Amino acid sequence: MADKNLYPLEIAMRTAERVISYIQLACQDYGIAGSVRRGIEQVHDLDLVVWPIVEWMPAVDGKPAGLFEAGDMVQWPEKLLKILSHHGLCSYQEPTRRGYPHILKLTGESLPIEIYLTDPDGSNFGALYQMRTGSAEFNIELAILAQKRGLRYKAGYGIFDPAGKRIDNPGTSEDSIFEVLGLPFIPPDKRGMPN
């Protein structure tokens, strides 16, 4: 069952700053997302979007099973997981090197924390950052707007044409999602419903 507690934005920001101070050297990019980024005064949790530094590691039992694996090796955010484990924050169990993790639920903090990991190459950072900032209603409206333009809003991965080709700019900025949909950049605290 989901945690129904509410936490002051100030506590969430302090927690975010502390967690980021731990993980920043294990990341190529990171950002505070969700209701905290939107500046909501009372939040349910803390969402972080992280493009981790990854390395090739042996797959568990030499049996690759994930999208980002080659032969008996897998891309793995080893440094990030070790830092989180060192600080008593990560509930991710080893050995689990079968598929690349996309969500880490942290333990040991004053409020629930979820870290959303980009694909290993970071090409979906901006799209994931936009989607995880939300709100859910805002993202639905973006999907409807894309559909009206004959496009597809793929949550956390960007905007795609009818042939399945990504047409927003892959990378660390979410700006091109708005641009492709004919919208000005919408600041996080204004992400109600786009017009």
Backbone as JSON Lines, residues from 0, in Angstrom:
{"i":0,"aa":"M","n":[0.84,-1.18,0.0],"ca":[0.0,0.0,0.0],"c":[0.89,1.25,0.0]}
{"i":1,"aa":"A","n":[0.52,2.24,-0.79],"ca":[1.32,3.45,-0.92],"c":[1.28,4.27,0.37]}
{"i":2,"aa":"D","n":[2.38,4.97,0.61],"ca":[2.49,5.84,1.78],"c":[1.58,7.04,1.56]}
{"i":3,"aa":"K","n":[0.64,7.28,2.48],"ca":[-0.32,8.38,2.34],"c":[0.11,9.62,3.12]}
{"i":4,"aa":"N","n":[1.27,9.56,3.77],"ca":[1.74,10.7,4.54],"c":[2.13,11.85,3.62]}
{"i":5,"aa":"L","n":[1.99,13.06,4.13],"ca":[2.44,14.25,3.43],"c":[3.63,14.83,4.19]}
{"i":6,"aa":"Y","n":[4.58,15.38,3.43],"ca":[5.8,15.93,3.99],"c":[5.97,17.35,3.48]}
{"i":7,"aa":"P","n":[6.43,18.26,4.33],"ca":[6.66,19.64,3.88],"c":[7.72,19.69,2.78]}
{"i":8,"aa":"L","n":[7.51,20.59,1.84],"ca":[8.45,20.78,0.73],"c":[9.86,21.03,1.26]}
{"i":9,"aa":"E","n":[10.0,21.77,2.31],"ca":[11.32,22.09,2.87],"c":[12.07,20.81,3.28]}
{"i":10,"aa":"I","n":[11.37,19.86,3.9],"ca":[12.0,18.59,4.28],"c":[12.39,17.8,3.04]}
{"i":11,"aa":"A","n":[11.51,17.79,2.04],"ca":[11.81,17.07,0.8],"c":[13.04,17.67,0.11]}
{"i":12,"aa":"M","n":[13.15,19.0,0.1],"ca":[14.3,19.65,-0.53],"c":[15.59,19.34,0.22]}
{"i":13,"aa":"R","n":[15.56,19.37,1.55],"ca":[16.75,19.03,2.33],"c":[17.17,17.58,2.09]}
{"i":14,"aa":"T","n":[16.18,16.7,2.01],"ca":[16.47,15.29,1.75],"c":[17.07,15.14,0.36]}
{"i":15,"aa":"A","n":[16.5,15.83,-0.63],"ca":[17.03,15.77,-2.0],"c":[18.48,16.24,-2.04]}
{"i":16,"aa":"E","n":[18.76,17.34,-1.38],"ca":[20.13,17.87,-1.37],"c":[21.1,16.88,-0.74]}
{"i":17,"aa":"R","n":[20.67,16.22,0.34],"ca":[21.54,15.24,0.99],"c":[21.79,14.04,0.08]}
{"i":18,"aa":"V","n":[20.73,13.49,-0.52],"ca":[20.91,12.33,-1.39],"c":[21.76,12.7,-2.6]}
{"i":19,"aa":"I","n":[21.52,13.86,-3.19],"ca":[22.32,14.29,-4.33],"c":[23.78,14.46,-3.94]}
{"i":20,"aa":"S","n":[24.03,14.95,-2.73],"ca":[25.44,15.1,-2.31],"c":[26.13,13.74,-2.26]}
{"i":21,"aa":"Y","n":[25.39,12.68,-1.97],"ca":[25.96,11.33,-1.96],"c":[26.23,10.82,-3.37]}
{"i":22,"aa":"I","n":[25.25,11.03,-4.27],"ca":[25.28,10.32,-5.56],"c":[25.88,11.11,-6.72]}
{"i":23,"aa":"Q","n":[26.12,12.4,-6.57],"ca":[26.48,13.23,-7.72],"c":[27.72,12.73,-8.46]}
{"i":24,"aa":"L","n":[28.68,12.15,-7.77],"ca":[29.89,11.67,-8.44],"c":[29.66,10.36,-9.18]}
{"i":25,"aa":"A","n":[28.5,9.74,-8.99],"ca":[28.17,8.5,-9.68],"c":[27.2,8.75,-10.83]}
{"i":26,"aa":"C","n":[26.99,10.04,-11.16],"ca":[25.99,10.41,-12.17],"c":[26.6,11.3,-13.25]}
{"i":27,"aa":"Q","n":[26.07,11.17,-14.44],"ca":[26.42,12.1,-15.51],"c":[25.48,13.3,-15.47]}
{"i":28,"aa":"D","n":[24.26,13.08,-14.97],"ca":[23.3,14.17,-14.8],"c":[22.24,13.69,-13.81]}
{"i":29,"aa":"Y","n":[21.55,14.64,-13.19],"ca":[20.51,14.29,-12.22],"c":[19.61,15.5,-12.06]}
{"i":30,"aa":"G","n":[18.41,15.26,-11.57],"ca":[17.5,16.36,-11.3],"c":[16.4,15.95,-10.34]}
{"i":31,"aa":"I","n":[15.94,16.92,-9.58],"ca":[14.79,16.72,-8.69],"c":[13.55,16.85,-9.56]}
{"i":32,"aa":"A","n":[12.65,15.9,-9.45],"ca":[11.45,15.89,-10.3],"c":[10.2,15.88,-9.42]}
{"i":33,"aa":"G","n":[9.08,15.51,-10.02],"ca":[7.83,15.33,-9.3],"c":[7.28,16.6,-8.68]}
{"i":34,"aa":"S","n":[6.48,16.4,-7.65],"ca":[5.81,17.52,-6.99],"c":[6.79,18.45,-6.3]}
{"i":35,"aa":"V","n":[7.97,17.93,-5.94],"ca":[8.98,18.8,-5.33],"c":[9.45,19.82,-6.36]}
{"i":36,"aa":"R","n":[9.73,19.37,-7.59],"ca":[10.16,20.3,-8.64],"c":[9.05,21.29,-8.98]}
{"i":37,"aa":"R","n":[7.8,20.85,-8.88],"ca":[6.69,21.74,-9.19],"c":[6.41,22.71,-8.04]}
{"i":38,"aa":"G","n":[7.11,22.54,-6.9],"ca":[6.97,23.47,-5.79],"c":[5.73,23.28,-4.95]}
{"i":39,"aa":"I","n":[5.16,22.08,-4.96],"ca":[3.97,21.8,-4.15],"c":[4.39,21.83,-2.67]}
{"i":40,"aa":"E","n":[3.63,22.49,-1.85],"ca":[4.01,22.71,-0.45],"c":[4.0,21.46,0.41]}
{"i":41,"aa":"Q","n":[3.15,20.48,0.1],"ca":[3.09,19.21,0.83],"c":[3.21,18.09,-0.2]}
{"i":42,"aa":"V","n":[4.18,17.21,-0.03],"ca":[4.44,16.17,-1.03],"c":[4.34,14.78,-0.41]}
{"i":43,"aa":"H","n":[4.05,13.79,-1.25],"ca":[3.97,12.39,-0.81],"c":[5.33,11.72,-0.79]}
{"i":44,"aa":"D","n":[6.22,12.17,-1.7],"ca":[7.51,11.5,-1.84],"c":[8.48,12.41,-2.57]}
{"i":45,"aa":"L","n":[9.67,11.9,-2.8],"ca":[10.7,12.61,-3.53],"c":[11.08,11.78,-4.75]}
{"i":46,"aa":"D","n":[11.02,12.38,-5.93],"ca":[11.42,11.73,-7.17],"c":[12.7,12.37,-7.68]}
{"i":47,"aa":"L","n":[13.69,11.55,-7.99],"ca":[14.93,12.01,-8.61],"c":[15.09,11.3,-9.94]}
{"i":48,"aa":"V","n":[15.52,12.03,-10.95],"ca":[15.86,11.44,-12.25],"c":[17.37,11.47,-12.35]}
{"i":49,"aa":"V","n":[17.95,10.32,-12.67],"ca":[19.4,10.17,-12.65],"c":[19.88,9.47,-13.92]}
{"i":50,"aa":"W","n":[20.9,10.06,-14.54],"ca":[21.63,9.39,-15.61],"c":[22.91,8.88,-14.95]}
{"i":51,"aa":"P","n":[22.94,7.6,-14.6],"ca":[24.07,7.08,-13.84],"c":[25.27,6.78,-14.73]}
{"i":52,"aa":"I","n":[26.43,6.83,-14.13],"ca":[27.62,6.3,-14.78],"c":[27.47,4.78,-14.76]}
{"i":53,"aa":"V","n":[27.62,4.15,-15.9],"ca":[27.46,2.69,-15.96],"c":[28.76,2.05,-16.42]}
{"i":54,"aa":"E","n":[28.89,0.79,-16.07],"ca":[30.04,0.02,-16.55],"c":[29.55,-1.36,-16.93]}
{"i":55,"aa":"W","n":[30.33,-2.02,-17.75],"ca":[29.99,-3.39,-18.14],"c":[30.39,-4.33,-17.01]}
{"i":56,"aa":"M","n":[29.45,-5.16,-16.59],"ca":[29.68,-6.11,-15.51],"c":[29.21,-7.49,-15.99]}
{"i":57,"aa":"P","n":[29.74,-8.55,-15.4],"ca":[29.24,-9.88,-15.75],"c":[27.77,-10.01,-15.35]}
{"i":58,"aa":"A","n":[26.98,-10.6,-16.21],"ca":[25.59,-10.86,-15.88],"c":[25.54,-11.97,-14.84]}
{"i":59,"aa":"V","n":[24.46,-12.0,-14.06],"ca":[24.3,-13.05,-13.07],"c":[24.24,-14.39,-13.77]}
{"i":60,"aa":"D","n":[24.98,-15.34,-13.27],"ca":[25.0,-16.7,-13.83],"c":[25.41,-16.73,-15.3]}
{"i":61,"aa":"G","n":[25.97,-15.63,-15.81],"ca":[26.36,-15.6,-17.21],"c":[25.19,-15.69,-18.17]}
{"i":62,"aa":"K","n":[23.98,-15.36,-17.68],"ca":[22.78,-15.47,-18.52],"c":[22.14,-14.1,-18.68]}
{"i":63,"aa":"P","n":[22.5,-13.37,-19.72],"ca":[21.9,-12.05,-19.91],"c":[20.42,-12.17,-20.21]}
{"i":64,"aa":"A","n":[19.64,-11.22,-19.69],"ca":[18.2,-11.27,-19.93],"c":[17.61,-9.89,-20.18]}
{"i":65,"aa":"G","n":[18.45,-8.86,-20.26],"ca":[17.93,-7.5,-20.37],"c":[18.25,-6.84,-21.69]}
{"i":66,"aa":"L","n":[17.61,-5.72,-21.9],"ca":[17.72,-4.97,-23.15],"c":[19.13,-4.46,-23.42]}
{"i":67,"aa":"F","n":[19.89,-4.11,-22.39],"ca":[21.17,-3.45,-22.57],"c":[22.35,-4.4,-22.38]}
{"i":68,"aa":"E","n":[22.14,-5.65,-22.64],"ca":[23.18,-6.63,-22.4],"c":[23.81,-7.12,-23.7]}
{"i":69,"aa":"A","n":[25.06,-7.52,-23.6],"ca":[25.78,-8.06,-24.76],"c":[26.55,-9.28,-24.27]}
{"i":70,"aa":"G","n":[26.3,-10.42,-24.9],"ca":[26.97,-11.64,-24.47],"c":[26.64,-11.93,-23.03]}
{"i":71,"aa":"D","n":[27.67,-12.16,-22.22],"ca":[27.42,-12.45,-20.81],"c":[27.73,-11.24,-19.92]}
{"i":72,"aa":"M","n":[27.71,-10.05,-20.51],"ca":[27.96,-8.81,-19.78],"c":[26.7,-7.93,-19.8]}
{"i":73,"aa":"V","n":[26.58,-7.06,-18.8],"ca":[25.43,-6.17,-18.7],"c":[25.92,-4.78,-18.28]}
{"i":74,"aa":"Q","n":[25.28,-3.73,-18.81],"ca":[25.59,-2.38,-18.34],"c":[24.93,-2.21,-16.98]}
{"i":75,"aa":"W","n":[25.68,-1.7,-16.02],"ca":[25.22,-1.72,-14.63],"c":[25.69,-0.46,-13.9]}
{"i":76,"aa":"P","n":[24.82,0.2,-13.12],"ca":[25.2,1.4,-12.37],"c":[25.9,1.05,-11.05]}
{"i":77,"aa":"E","n":[26.99,0.33,-11.14],"ca":[27.69,-0.21,-9.97],"c":[28.07,0.87,-8.96]}
{"i":78,"aa":"K","n":[28.65,1.96,-9.44],"ca":[29.12,3.02,-8.53],"c":[27.95,3.62,-7.76]}
{"i":79,"aa":"L","n":[26.85,3.9,-8.44],"ca":[25.66,4.46,-7.8],"c":[25.12,3.52,-6.74]}
{"i":80,"aa":"L","n":[24.99,2.25,-7.08],"ca":[24.45,1.28,-6.14],"c":[25.35,1.12,-4.91]}
{"i":81,"aa":"K","n":[26.66,1.15,-5.12],"ca":[27.58,1.03,-3.99],"c":[27.46,2.24,-3.06]}
{"i":82,"aa":"I","n":[27.34,3.43,-3.62],"ca":[27.21,4.64,-2.79],"c":[25.91,4.58,-1.99]}
{"i":83,"aa":"L","n":[24.81,4.22,-2.65],"ca":[23.53,4.15,-1.95],"c":[23.57,3.1,-0.84]}
{"i":84,"aa":"S","n":[24.18,1.97,-1.14],"ca":[24.31,0.91,-0.15],"c":[25.17,1.36,1.03]}
{"i":85,"aa":"H","n":[26.26,2.05,0.73],"ca":[27.17,2.56,1.78],"c":[26.43,3.47,2.76]}
{"i":86,"aa":"H","n":[25.49,4.27,2.23],"ca":[24.73,5.2,3.07],"c":[23.45,4.57,3.62]}
{"i":87,"aa":"G","n":[23.27,3.26,3.39],"ca":[22.11,2.56,3.92],"c":[20.8,2.95,3.27]}
{"i":88,"aa":"L","n":[20.85,3.36,2.0],"ca":[19.65,3.87,1.33],"c":[19.04,2.94,0.3]}
{"i":89,"aa":"C","n":[19.81,2.0,-0.21],"ca":[19.32,1.24,-1.36],"c":[18.76,-0.1,-0.94]}
{"i":90,"aa":"S","n":[17.54,-0.38,-1.39],"ca":[16.93,-1.67,-1.12],"c":[17.14,-2.63,-2.28]}
{"i":91,"aa":"Y","n":[17.91,-2.21,-3.26],"ca":[18.18,-3.06,-4.43],"c":[19.12,-4.18,-4.01]}
{"i":92,"aa":"Q","n":[18.72,-5.42,-4.24],"ca":[19.47,-6.57,-3.77],"c":[20.45,-7.07,-4.82]}
{"i":93,"aa":"E","n":[21.63,-7.44,-4.38],"ca":[22.6,-8.13,-5.24],"c":[22.51,-9.6,-4.9]}
{"i":94,"aa":"P","n":[22.72,-10.56,-5.77],"ca":[22.96,-10.27,-7.18],"c":[21.64,-10.18,-7.96]}
{"i":95,"aa":"T","n":[21.47,-9.14,-8.73],"ca":[20.28,-8.97,-9.56],"c":[20.67,-8.51,-10.95]}
{"i":96,"aa":"R","n":[21.87,-8.76,-11.36],"ca":[22.37,-8.26,-12.62],"c":[21.84,-9.06,-13.8]}
{"i":97,"aa":"R","n":[20.53,-9.04,-13.97],"ca":[19.93,-9.72,-15.12],"c":[19.41,-8.71,-16.12]}
{"i":98,"aa":"G","n":[18.85,-7.63,-15.63],"ca":[18.34,-6.57,-16.48],"c":[18.66,-5.24,-15.84]}
{"i":99,"aa":"Y","n":[18.87,-4.24,-16.63],"ca":[19.23,-2.91,-16.15],"c":[18.09,-2.35,-15.28]}
{"i":100,"aa":"P","n":[18.39,-1.86,-14.07],"ca":[17.31,-1.33,-13.22],"c":[16.86,0.05,-13.72]}
{"i":101,"aa":"H","n":[15.57,0.31,-13.68],"ca":[15.07,1.63,-14.08],"c":[14.5,2.41,-12.91]}
{"i":102,"aa":"I","n":[14.17,1.74,-11.81],"ca":[13.66,2.43,-10.63],"c":[14.35,1.84,-9.4]}
{"i":103,"aa":"L","n":[14.84,2.72,-8.55],"ca":[15.39,2.32,-7.26],"c":[14.54,2.97,-6.18]}
{"i":104,"aa":"K","n":[14.01,2.17,-5.29],"ca":[13.25,2.71,-4.15],"c":[14.19,2.75,-2.96]}
{"i":105,"aa":"L","n":[14.38,3.94,-2.43],"ca":[15.33,4.11,-1.34],"c":[14.65,3.94,0.01]}
{"i":106,"aa":"T","n":[15.43,3.44,0.94],"ca":[14.97,3.27,2.31],"c":[15.86,4.1,3.22]}
{"i":107,"aa":"G","n":[15.47,4.25,4.46],"ca":[16.33,4.89,5.44],"c":[16.29,6.4,5.45]}
{"i":108,"aa":"E","n":[15.33,7.02,4.78],"ca":[15.19,8.48,4.81],"c":[13.86,8.85,5.43]}
{"i":109,"aa":"S","n":[13.65,10.14,5.68],"ca":[12.45,10.59,6.36],"c":[11.19,10.54,5.49]}
{"i":110,"aa":"L","n":[11.34,10.42,4.19],"ca":[10.2,10.3,3.29],"c":[10.55,9.31,2.18]}
{"i":111,"aa":"P","n":[9.54,8.73,1.52],"ca":[9.84,7.79,0.44],"c":[10.57,8.49,-0.7]}
{"i":112,"aa":"I","n":[11.57,7.78,-1.26],"ca":[12.35,8.33,-2.37],"c":[12.41,7.29,-3.48]}
{"i":113,"aa":"E","n":[12.15,7.74,-4.71],"ca":[12.33,6.88,-5.87],"c":[13.32,7.56,-6.81]}
{"i":114,"aa":"I","n":[14.31,6.78,-7.24],"ca":[15.26,7.25,-8.24],"c":[14.92,6.58,-9.55]}
{"i":115,"aa":"Y","n":[14.64,7.39,-10.56],"ca":[14.33,6.89,-11.89],"c":[15.59,7.0,-12.74]}
{"i":116,"aa":"L","n":[16.11,5.86,-13.18],"ca":[17.34,5.83,-13.96],"c":[17.04,5.93,-15.44]}
{"i":117,"aa":"T","n":[17.8,6.76,-16.13],"ca":[17.69,6.83,-17.59],"c":[18.26,5.54,-18.19]}
{"i":118,"aa":"D","n":[18.05,5.38,-19.48],"ca":[18.76,4.33,-20.19],"c":[20.25,4.6,-20.03]}
{"i":119,"aa":"P","n":[21.1,3.59,-20.17],"ca":[22.54,3.79,-19.95],"c":[23.17,4.91,-20.75]}
{"i":120,"aa":"D","n":[22.67,5.17,-21.97],"ca":[23.27,6.23,-22.79],"c":[22.72,7.62,-22.47]}
{"i":121,"aa":"G","n":[21.75,7.71,-21.58],"ca":[21.2,9.0,-21.16],"c":[20.32,9.69,-22.19]}
{"i":122,"aa":"S","n":[20.04,9.04,-23.31],"ca":[19.3,9.71,-24.39],"c":[17.87,10.07,-24.0]}
{"i":123,"aa":"N","n":[17.34,9.47,-22.96],"ca":[15.98,9.8,-22.54],"c":[15.95,10.65,-21.27]}
{"i":124,"aa":"F","n":[17.08,11.26,-20.89],"ca":[17.09,12.06,-19.66],"c":[16.03,13.16,-19.71]}
{"i":125,"aa":"G","n":[16.05,14.0,-20.75],"ca":[15.1,15.11,-20.83],"c":[13.66,14.65,-20.84]}
{"i":126,"aa":"A","n":[13.37,13.59,-21.59],"ca":[12.0,13.08,-21.66],"c":[11.57,12.48,-20.32]}
{"i":127,"aa":"L","n":[12.47,11.76,-19.67],"ca":[12.14,11.17,-18.38],"c":[11.97,12.26,-17.32]}
{"i":128,"aa":"Y","n":[12.81,13.28,-17.39],"ca":[12.74,14.4,-16.45],"c":[11.4,15.12,-16.6]}
{"i":129,"aa":"Q","n":[10.99,15.36,-17.84],"ca":[9.7,16.01,-18.09],"c":[8.57,15.14,-17.56]}
{"i":130,"aa":"M","n":[8.58,13.86,-17.9],"ca":[7.49,12.98,-17.52],"c":[7.41,12.81,-16.01]}
{"i":131,"aa":"R","n":[8.55,12.63,-15.35],"ca":[8.56,12.42,-13.9],"c":[8.29,13.71,-13.14]}
{"i":132,"aa":"T","n":[8.42,14.87,-13.78],"ca":[8.03,16.12,-13.14],"c":[6.51,16.21,-13.12]}
{"i":133,"aa":"G","n":[5.87,15.71,-14.19],"ca":[4.41,15.68,-14.23],"c":[3.8,17.06,-14.35]}
{"i":134,"aa":"S","n":[2.64,17.15,-13.87],"ca":[1.79,16.21,-13.17],"c":[1.25,15.14,-14.11]}
{"i":135,"aa":"A","n":[0.59,14.11,-13.57],"ca":[0.03,13.06,-14.41],"c":[-0.98,13.65,-15.4]}
{"i":136,"aa":"E","n":[-1.81,14.57,-14.93],"ca":[-2.81,15.2,-15.79],"c":[-2.14,16.0,-16.91]}
{"i":137,"aa":"F","n":[-1.06,16.67,-16.57],"ca":[-0.3,17.44,-17.56],"c":[0.26,16.52,-18.63]}
{"i":138,"aa":"N","n":[0.81,15.38,-18.22],"ca":[1.37,14.43,-19.18],"c":[0.29,13.84,-20.09]}
{"i":139,"aa":"I","n":[-0.89,13.61,-19.53],"ca":[-2.01,13.12,-20.34],"c":[-2.36,14.16,-21.4]}
{"i":140,"aa":"E","n":[-2.39,15.41,-21.0],"ca":[-2.69,16.48,-21.97],"c":[-1.63,16.57,-23.06]}
{"i":141,"aa":"L","n":[-0.36,16.38,-22.7],"ca":[0.7,16.36,-23.72],"c":[0.49,15.2,-24.69]}
{"i":142,"aa":"A","n":[0.1,14.04,-24.16],"ca":[-0.15,12.87,-25.01],"c":[-1.32,13.12,-25.96]}
{"i":143,"aa":"I","n":[-2.37,13.77,-25.46],"ca":[-3.52,14.09,-26.3],"c":[-3.12,15.09,-27.38]}
{"i":144,"aa":"L","n":[-2.35,16.11,-27.01],"ca":[-1.89,17.1,-27.98],"c":[-1.03,16.45,-29.06]}
{"i":145,"aa":"A","n":[-0.14,15.55,-28.65],"ca":[0.69,14.83,-29.63],"c":[-0.18,14.02,-30.58]}
{"i":146,"aa":"Q","n":[-1.17,13.33,-30.03],"ca":[-2.06,12.51,-30.85],"c":[-2.82,13.37,-31.86]}
{"i":147,"aa":"K","n":[-3.28,14.54,-31.44],"ca":[-3.99,15.46,-32.35],"c":[-3.09,15.89,-33.5]}
{"i":148,"aa":"R","n":[-1.78,15.88,-33.3],"ca":[-0.83,16.27,-34.34],"c":[-0.3,15.06,-35.11]}
{"i":149,"aa":"G","n":[-0.9,13.9,-34.87],"ca":[-0.47,12.69,-35.57],"c":[0.83,12.11,-35.03]}
{"i":150,"aa":"L","n":[1.16,12.47,-33.79],"ca":[2.4,12.02,-33.17],"c":[2.09,11.16,-31.96]}
{"i":151,"aa":"R","n":[3.13,10.64,-31.36],"ca":[2.95,9.81,-30.16],"c":[3.87,10.3,-29.06]}
{"i":152,"aa":"Y","n":[3.27,10.59,-27.9],"ca":[4.02,10.93,-26.69],"c":[4.28,9.62,-25.97]}
{"i":153,"aa":"K","n":[5.54,9.23,-25.93],"ca":[5.91,7.99,-25.24],"c":[6.53,8.38,-23.91]}
{"i":154,"aa":"A","n":[5.79,8.12,-22.84],"ca":[6.18,8.57,-21.5],"c":[7.61,8.17,-21.17]}
{"i":155,"aa":"G","n":[8.44,9.18,-20.86],"ca":[9.82,8.95,-20.49],"c":[10.76,8.75,-21.65]}
{"i":156,"aa":"Y","n":[10.23,8.79,-22.88],"ca":[11.08,8.55,-24.05],"c":[10.94,9.6,-25.15]}
{"i":157,"aa":"G","n":[9.97,10.51,-25.05],"ca":[9.89,11.6,-26.0],"c":[8.71,11.53,-26.95]}
{"i":158,"aa":"I","n":[8.85,12.26,-28.06],"ca":[7.8,12.38,-29.06],"c":[8.24,11.63,-30.32]}
{"i":159,"aa":"F","n":[7.34,10.82,-30.86],"ca":[7.65,9.97,-32.0],"c":[6.69,10.24,-33.15]}
{"i":160,"aa":"D","n":[7.21,10.12,-34.38],"ca":[6.36,10.29,-35.55],"c":[5.61,8.97,-35.82]}
{"i":161,"aa":"P","n":[4.7,8.97,-36.82],"ca":[3.92,7.75,-37.08],"c":[4.77,6.53,-37.46]}
{"i":162,"aa":"A","n":[5.98,6.77,-37.98],"ca":[6.85,5.65,-38.35],"c":[7.64,5.12,-37.14]}
{"i":163,"aa":"G","n":[7.47,5.77,-35.97],"ca":[8.17,5.32,-34.77],"c":[9.53,5.96,-34.56]}
{"i":164,"aa":"K","n":[9.84,7.01,-35.32],"ca":[11.12,7.7,-35.17],"c":[10.96,8.83,-34.16]}
{"i":165,"aa":"R","n":[11.89,8.9,-33.23],"ca":[11.86,9.97,-32.24],"c":[12.16,11.29,-32.91]}
{"i":166,"aa":"I","n":[11.31,12.31,-32.65],"ca":[11.51,13.59,-33.33],"c":[11.85,14.74,-32.38]}
{"i":167,"aa":"D","n":[11.72,14.53,-31.07],"ca":[12.24,15.56,-30.17],"c":[13.73,15.31,-30.02]}
{"i":168,"aa":"N","n":[14.44,16.25,-29.47],"ca":[15.89,16.14,-29.36],"c":[16.29,15.26,-28.19]}
{"i":169,"aa":"P","n":[16.87,14.08,-28.46],"ca":[17.31,13.24,-27.35],"c":[18.39,13.95,-26.55]}
{"i":170,"aa":"G","n":[18.4,13.73,-25.27],"ca":[19.45,14.32,-24.45],"c":[18.95,14.83,-23.13]}
{"i":171,"aa":"T","n":[19.67,15.8,-22.6],"ca":[19.43,16.22,-21.23],"c":[18.39,17.33,-21.08]}
{"i":172,"aa":"S","n":[17.85,17.86,-22.16],"ca":[16.88,18.94,-22.06],"c":[15.48,18.45,-22.39]}
{"i":173,"aa":"E","n":[14.5,18.94,-21.64],"ca":[13.1,18.62,-21.92],"c":[12.47,19.65,-22.86]}
{"i":174,"aa":"D","n":[13.19,20.72,-23.16],"ca":[12.65,21.82,-23.97],"c":[12.08,21.36,-25.31]}
{"i":175,"aa":"S","n":[12.76,20.43,-25.98],"ca":[12.34,20.07,-27.33],"c":[11.01,19.33,-27.35]}
{"i":176,"aa":"I","n":[10.6,18.72,-26.24],"ca":[9.28,18.09,-26.19],"c":[8.21,19.16,-26.39]}
{"i":177,"aa":"F","n":[8.35,20.27,-25.67],"ca":[7.4,21.37,-25.8],"c":[7.47,21.97,-27.2]}
{"i":178,"aa":"E","n":[8.69,22.15,-27.7],"ca":[8.89,22.75,-29.03],"c":[8.2,21.93,-30.11]}
{"i":179,"aa":"V","n":[8.4,20.62,-30.1],"ca":[7.81,19.74,-31.12],"c":[6.28,19.8,-31.07]}
{"i":180,"aa":"L","n":[5.73,20.02,-29.88],"ca":[4.28,20.1,-29.74],"c":[3.74,21.52,-29.95]}
{"i":181,"aa":"G","n":[4.63,22.45,-30.32],"ca":[4.2,23.81,-30.6],"c":[3.89,24.62,-29.36]}
{"i":182,"aa":"L","n":[4.49,24.25,-28.24],"ca":[4.26,24.94,-26.97],"c":[5.53,25.69,-26.56]}
{"i":183,"aa":"P","n":[5.38,26.81,-25.86],"ca":[6.56,27.41,-25.25],"c":[6.96,26.53,-24.08]}
{"i":184,"aa":"F","n":[8.19,26.69,-23.59],"ca":[8.6,25.94,-22.4],"c":[7.67,26.32,-21.26]}
{"i":185,"aa":"I","n":[7.15,25.32,-20.57],"ca":[6.24,25.56,-19.46],"c":[7.0,25.27,-18.16]}
{"i":186,"aa":"P","n":[7.2,26.3,-17.32],"ca":[7.93,26.07,-16.07],"c":[7.21,25.02,-15.21]}
{"i":187,"aa":"P","n":[7.97,24.26,-14.44],"ca":[7.37,23.2,-13.63],"c":[6.21,23.65,-12.75]}
{"i":188,"aa":"D","n":[6.32,24.84,-12.13],"ca":[5.25,25.29,-11.24],"c":[3.98,25.72,-11.97]}
{"i":189,"aa":"K","n":[4.03,25.74,-13.3],"ca":[2.86,26.11,-14.11],"c":[2.3,24.9,-14.86]}
{"i":190,"aa":"R","n":[2.75,23.71,-14.53],"ca":[2.34,22.54,-15.3],"c":[1.01,21.97,-14.83]}
{"i":191,"aa":"G","n":[-0.01,22.79,-15.11],"ca":[-1.39,22.33,-14.98],"c":[-1.74,21.72,-16.32]}
{"i":192,"aa":"M","n":[-2.68,22.28,-17.0],"ca":[-3.09,21.79,-18.31],"c":[-2.58,22.72,-19.4]}
{"i":193,"aa":"P","n":[-1.85,22.19,-20.41],"ca":[-1.45,23.06,-21.52],"c":[-2.67,23.44,-22.36]}
{"i":194,"aa":"N","n":[-2.58,24.6,-23.0],"ca":[-3.72,25.05,-23.84],"c":[-3.56,24.6,-25.28]}
